[in-house]
Amino acid sequence: MAGTVRIVQGGLKAGSDATLEAYNEVSGHIKGVDASKEAARAGWQGQGSDAMYAAAMLWIEKATALNNSLLGFSDALKGSEANSGQAEVTHSAAFLNLEKRMTGGAV
């Protein structure tokens, strides 16, 4: 069905948790690259060292921006999960009222 999204209960939370796990893993890699660039610079001077340091800084900048996007996506999934739950409660109540009206039950 085009335009239809089906979400298994808990699927948004699972997606949020997996995205947060990826964020934490990337954060660890960023810290590792940062420590490595500093260690290399401490024992290596010259144009090659400067170029490596600049490349590492650029990588850290880009990786941090991407990682912040992962964190934002995780937060958005959490928000969708909360909103989805409220929507389910609202829809359930609406259909229960409709069912009562159709069967002659009290509203």
Buried (B, 14 or more C-beta within 10 A) or exposed (E): EEEEEEEEEEBBBEBBBEBBEBBEEBBEEBEEBBEEBEEBBEEEEEEEBEEBBEEBEEBBEEBBEEBEEBBEBBEBBBEBBEEBEEEEEEEEEEEEEEEEEEEEEEE
